[in-house]
Amino acid sequence: MEAAGLAMLALVILLMIASGLPAFIVLIGVSVVFAAFGVCSGAFSYSLLTALPARLSGLLETDLLQALPLYVLMGALLDHLPLADILFRAGARVFSGTPAAPLLSAIGVGAMLAPMNGSVGASAATLSRVIHPRLISRGTSAERSLSIVCVVSTLGVVVPPSLVLILLGDTMLRAHTEAINATGVRARVINTQDVFQGALIPAGLFLITCIALAWWLGRRAVADAAPPGRPLGPGEWVVAILAPLFIVGLLASVVTGYMYAVEAAATGALVLALSGLATRTLRGEVLATVLRDTMAVTGALFAIFVAATTFTLVFRAFGSDRLLAVAVAQLSGSPTGTAVAVLAFIGACALVLDAFEIILVVVPVVMPPVLMQIPDPVWMAVLTLLVLQASFLVPPFGYAVMMARTRIAQRLDLHLVVRALAPFVCAQLLVLAAVIAMPQLTRLAKPGATAPAPLSDEEVRRRLDAIPGINPQ
């Protein structure tokens, strides 16, 4: 019966691809069917399922989840307020001395706004509406413009303190706690701040690479293909100067630990709302749309939380977590090989699932046994983020690519999109390879931190033997 949980996971992925139903409906439906099967077949008792209300209460009482609706609110405000447009036009003016000005401005806007958006989908929607037509009007080809939108919409995956990093940090905390309890290793449990600091250097490397690529690709652009757009007024220049200072300061305060993610999200949402009211762009109908979008997205995310918690309870009730732990322990002779194998699986899932579904469904299942063999949760968390970002950029199934293509009216040949995205995907893979080869890159932002020594295969098997119900042989 231990394999039933793996069948659950496979069925969930298959139904999400084939049915098109919302993720929470698929998760709840599969969980209920397999729970009934498990009880009827005697695989586990019904009393085990009575733990679900307590698990849900404990999940929803997490303070960190208070940031979730606030980040969604910021994303909705950014989508309906003209801030992105003002920043893009200001950036194009600042870099007007080079033909690459539109591309450099687009990268800069994405680096500032993507971490504040609610998700990759929200970033793709905003940037497709704001950046894509302006890049086209400045002489950028449609496929190059689409590739820039895809890349900058994924920056929020690795640039802290985005919602993706917050949720992954909380999920990794739970996974690391399970691994420590199973192995008995004395170690400090990972927290969200560790993930923020660990992602800082790899995110910076990728961002610098994107800027260099944007300059190189745009250096031969037609500089006078179209007028640069209407000039910014004095008030817009004030916004263009103050907004980056505020955003960078807000992000830096979270990464350095001076502010919690919840405080930063509340501050950002309040300032955006006040700026919209002061400039009279946040009128009654716009505010109503913002609040409606925020409630809809937040409700969907919390529904996935509840469904994923139900799924993992049934998964563990079958004992599939122990089966998976043994399988991971026998995957490879080295921690790096194990990490690569698991990351390849997560990357394949990212071609059909979005970041939230992977973080809430896949990571809680596969990461605890991985952390039993690789006691460096920050390294694994950063690698997971980089793999997610790379998968979202792989056409035609990459989540960012699909979202951006559905948001623009023009239909492009797939081979043109692939060619335009290829330099950025290669850059992403180079950063990923560098972090795999040099785990210390995830610790440079936290001086003095050292990774614990990895457990040997024999030690992992010995500790697995000590857990009731596991027999690696």
Secondary structure as the mmCIF struct_conf table of DSSP 4:
data_model
#
loop_
_struct_conf.conf_type_id
_struct_conf.id
_struct_conf.beg_label_comp_id
_struct_conf.beg_label_asym_id
_struct_conf.beg_label_seq_id
_struct_conf.end_label_comp_id
_struct_conf.end_label_asym_id
_struct_conf.end_label_seq_id
TURN_TY1_P TURN_TY1_P1 GLU A 2 ALA A 3
HELX_RH_AL_P HELX_RH_AL_P1 ALA A 4 SER A 19
HELX_RH_AL_P HELX_RH_AL_P2 ALA A 23 SER A 41
TURN_TY1_P TURN_TY1_P2 GLY A 42 GLY A 42
BEND BEND1 ALA A 43 PHE A 44
HELX_RH_3T_P HELX_RH_3T_P1 TYR A 46 ALA A 51
HELX_RH_AL_P HELX_RH_AL_P3 LEU A 52 LEU A 60
TURN_TY1_P TURN_TY1_P3 GLU A 61 GLU A 61
HELX_RH_3T_P HELX_RH_3T_P2 ASP A 63 GLN A 66
HELX_RH_AL_P HELX_RH_AL_P4 ALA A 67 HIS A 80
BEND BEND2 LEU A 81 LEU A 81
TURN_TY1_P TURN_TY1_P4 PRO A 82 PRO A 82
HELX_RH_AL_P HELX_RH_AL_P5 LEU A 83 VAL A 94
TURN_TY1_P TURN_TY1_P5 PHE A 95 GLY A 97
BEND BEND3 THR A 98 THR A 98
TURN_TY1_P TURN_TY1_P6 PRO A 99 ALA A 100
HELX_RH_AL_P HELX_RH_AL_P6 ALA A 101 LEU A 113
HELX_RH_3T_P HELX_RH_3T_P3 ALA A 114 MET A 116
BEND BEND4 ASN A 117 GLY A 118
HELX_RH_AL_P HELX_RH_AL_P7 VAL A 120 SER A 137
TURN_TY1_P TURN_TY1_P7 ARG A 138 GLY A 139
HELX_RH_AL_P HELX_RH_AL_P8 ALA A 142 SER A 153
TURN_TY1_P TURN_TY1_P8 THR A 154 THR A 154
HELX_RH_AL_P HELX_RH_AL_P9 LEU A 155 VAL A 158
BEND BEND5 VAL A 159 VAL A 159
TURN_TY1_P TURN_TY1_P9 PRO A 160 PRO A 161
HELX_RH_AL_P HELX_RH_AL_P10 LEU A 163 THR A 183
HELX_LH_PP_P HELX_LH_PP_P1 ARG A 188 ILE A 190
HELX_RH_AL_P HELX_RH_AL_P11 THR A 192 GLY A 218
TURN_TY1_P TURN_TY1_P10 ARG A 219 ARG A 220
BEND BEND6 ALA A 221 ALA A 221
TURN_TY1_P TURN_TY1_P11 ALA A 223 ASP A 224
BEND BEND7 ALA A 225 ALA A 226
BEND BEND8 ARG A 230 ARG A 230
HELX_LH_PP_P HELX_LH_PP_P2 PRO A 231 GLY A 233
HELX_RH_AL_P HELX_RH_AL_P12 PRO A 234 VAL A 255
TURN_TY1_P TURN_TY1_P12 THR A 256 GLY A 257
BEND BEND9 TYR A 258 MET A 259
HELX_RH_AL_P HELX_RH_AL_P13 ALA A 261 ALA A 278
TURN_TY1_P TURN_TY1_P13 THR A 279 ARG A 280
BEND BEND10 LEU A 282 LEU A 282
HELX_RH_AL_P HELX_RH_AL_P14 GLY A 284 ALA A 317
TURN_TY1_P TURN_TY1_P14 PHE A 318 GLY A 319
HELX_RH_AL_P HELX_RH_AL_P15 SER A 320 ALA A 329
TURN_TY1_P TURN_TY1_P15 GLN A 330 LEU A 331
BEND BEND11 GLY A 333 SER A 334
HELX_RH_AL_P HELX_RH_AL_P16 PRO A 335 ALA A 350
TURN_TY1_P TURN_TY1_P16 LEU A 351 VAL A 352
BEND BEND12 LEU A 353 LEU A 353
HELX_RH_AL_P HELX_RH_AL_P17 ALA A 355 GLU A 357
HELX_RH_PI_P HELX_RH_PI_P1 ILE A 358 VAL A 362
HELX_RH_AL_P HELX_RH_AL_P18 VAL A 363 GLN A 373
HELX_RH_AL_P HELX_RH_AL_P19 PRO A 377 PHE A 392
TURN_TY1_P TURN_TY1_P17 LEU A 393 LEU A 393
BEND BEND13 VAL A 394 VAL A 394
TURN_TY1_P TURN_TY1_P18 PRO A 395 PHE A 397
HELX_RH_AL_P HELX_RH_AL_P20 TYR A 399 ARG A 407
BEND BEND14 ILE A 408 GLN A 410
HELX_RH_AL_P HELX_RH_AL_P21 LEU A 414 ALA A 437
HELX_RH_3T_P HELX_RH_3T_P4 PRO A 439 THR A 442
TURN_TY1_P TURN_TY1_P19 ARG A 443 ALA A 445
BEND BEND15 LYS A 446 LYS A 446
TURN_TY1_P TURN_TY1_P20 PRO A 447 GLY A 448
HELX_LH_PP_P HELX_LH_PP_P3 ALA A 451 SER A 456
HELX_RH_AL_P HELX_RH_AL_P22 ASP A 457 ASP A 465
TURN_TY1_P TURN_TY1_P21 ALA A 466 ALA A 466
BEND BEND16 ILE A 467 ILE A 467
TURN_TY1_P TURN_TY1_P22 PRO A 468 GLY A 469
#
